[in-house]
């Protein structure tokens, strides 16, 4: 078996750096959500339950739709549920977040499927090499 290295051009490296910085920024923004997002939801005059539903949907969708890096969104959902007035609202939040998770996963799958179809042969070889490397790695 021959081993080949992944060769990235400078624009590809730049795209990876920019995407990593954007994802890190989104992650850091959502890590401090307790201060900004819940304050926004509480300040939305009378419709704070709907705002919490929307925040839960957005966080779960982004967390499941992220492709390159995992986003730890699951810790946000119980914290959001604390601010809901009743158990029924918490169940509704769970259903909404479940739908968002499914839509986010399908979006990530669709992006991967379309990008696989439009990839060059060299990029496909790089992806296959990385897939082979990671599939043989031992779990920690």
Order of alpha helices (4+ residues) and beta strands (2+ residues): alpha-alpha-alpha-alpha-alpha-alpha
